[in-house]
Amino acid sequence: MLCFAWLICTVHCLMSANLGLPNMNNVECGNANTVATEDAISIHDFSEKILEQAVHFHVMKMKGGFFLWIGTSPHLSNLAVAMSSKYDSMPLSTLILGDPSDTSANSLSQRLAKKTKKQVFVSYNLPTAEANITLLVENRIKKEMELFPDKF
């Protein structure tokens, strides 16, 4: 359903951009010969100062879902995915990469999948020591989803 190239593209963009966060609108992912418009990946970046630190958000919208990277510096320390299931009201989620004791990416991907009814990949790269930051980050994401629903 979703190509694996998005992960490689995201890591490359984050590592090479030094959080200048590249403007790569409508980057395409798919067969080199034919790529339908609905298979295009669109990029949306935004930032917010939360608890005295600049937090950056990078959204890659794909057919049927989206990837959300959250962090202060360009690294990918974890990655979780969640998707709705007809067998349970709570979306299924799993950690693909990172420390299993840190549940931030998993729980955020679940809540976003429930809200959007889409497959959601989340990389949450913020310190989890402050409980308030997680709530403020999630509120900022919800605000951006209301302002730009077509980007998610």
TATA-V889798 format. One record per residue. N is the residue number from 1. RES is the residue in one small letter. PHI is phi in radians with two decimals (999 if undefined). Layout:
N;RES;PHI / N;RES;PHI
//
This chain:
1;m;999 / 2;l;-1.91 / 3;c;-1.38 / 4;f;-1.35 / 5;a;-1.09 / 6;w;-1.04 / 7;l;-1.17 / 8;i;-1.10 / 9;c;-1.07 / 10;t;-1.13 / 11;v;-1.06 / 12;h;-1.05 / 13;c;-1.07 / 14;l;-1.19 / 15;m;-1.30 / 16;s;-1.56 / 17;a;-1.59 / 18;n;0.81 / 19;l;1.04 / 20;g;-1.35 / 21;l;0.71 / 22;p;-1.05 / 23;n;-1.69 / 24;m;-2.10 / 25;n;-1.09 / 26;n;1.03 / 27;v;-1.16 / 28;e;-1.77 / 29;c;-2.30 / 30;g;2.70 / 31;n;-1.11 / 32;a;-1.14 / 33;n;-1.35 / 34;t;-2.37 / 35;v;-2.25 / 36;a;-1.32 / 37;t;-1.06 / 38;e;-1.23 / 39;d;-1.57 / 40;a;-1.22 / 41;i;-1.77 / 42;s;-1.87 / 43;i;-1.93 / 44;h;-2.46 / 45;d;-2.10 / 46;f;-2.69 / 47;s;-2.39 / 48;e;-2.68 / 49;k;-1.50 / 50;i;-2.16 / 51;l;0.85 / 52;e;1.17 / 53;q;-2.33 / 54;a;-1.34 / 55;v;-1.90 / 56;h;-1.85 / 57;f;-2.19 / 58;h;-2.27 / 59;v;-1.97 / 60;m;-2.04 / 61;k;-1.48 / 62;m;-2.20 / 63;k;-1.10 / 64;g;1.47 / 65;g;-3.14 / 66;f;-2.70 / 67;f;-1.95 / 68;l;-2.17 / 69;w;-1.84 / 70;i;-2.27 / 71;g;-3.11 / 72;t;-1.93 / 73;s;-2.40 / 74;p;-1.34 / 75;h;-2.57 / 76;l;-2.11 / 77;s;-1.58 / 78;n;-2.69 / 79;l;-2.74 / 80;a;-2.20 / 81;v;-2.33 / 82;a;-2.45 / 83;m;-2.67 / 84;s;-1.22 / 85;s;-2.34 / 86;k;-1.31 / 87;y;-1.65 / 88;d;-2.60 / 89;s;-1.28 / 90;m;-1.60 / 91;p;-1.04 / 92;l;-1.38 / 93;s;-2.52 / 94;t;-2.64 / 95;l;-1.59 / 96;i;-1.57 / 97;l;-2.53 / 98;g;2.07 / 99;d;-1.36 / 100;p;-1.14 / 101;s;-1.36 / 102;d;-1.64 / 103;t;-1.69 / 104;s;-1.01 / 105;a;-1.13 / 106;n;-1.07 / 107;s;-1.20 / 108;l;-1.16 / 109;s;-1.10 / 110;q;-1.10 / 111;r;-1.14 / 112;l;-1.24 / 113;a;-1.14 / 114;k;-1.15 / 115;k;-1.21 / 116;t;-1.67 / 117;k;1.07 / 118;k;-2.15 / 119;q;-1.34 / 120;v;-2.22 / 121;f;-1.82 / 122;v;-2.29 / 123;s;-2.06 / 124;y;-1.86 / 125;n;-2.02 / 126;l;-2.14 / 127;p;-1.10 / 128;t;-1.64 / 129;a;-1.15 / 130;e;-1.66 / 131;a;-1.16 / 132;n;-1.12 / 133;i;-1.12 / 134;t;-1.09 / 135;l;-1.14 / 136;l;-1.15 / 137;v;-1.13 / 138;e;-1.11 / 139;n;-1.11 / 140;r;-1.16 / 141;i;-1.12 / 142;k;-1.08 / 143;k;-1.09 / 144;e;-1.16 / 145;m;-1.16 / 146;e;-1.25 / 147;l;-1.26 / 148;f;-2.32 / 149;p;-1.10 / 150;d;-1.30 / 151;k;-1.58 / 152;f;-2.08
//
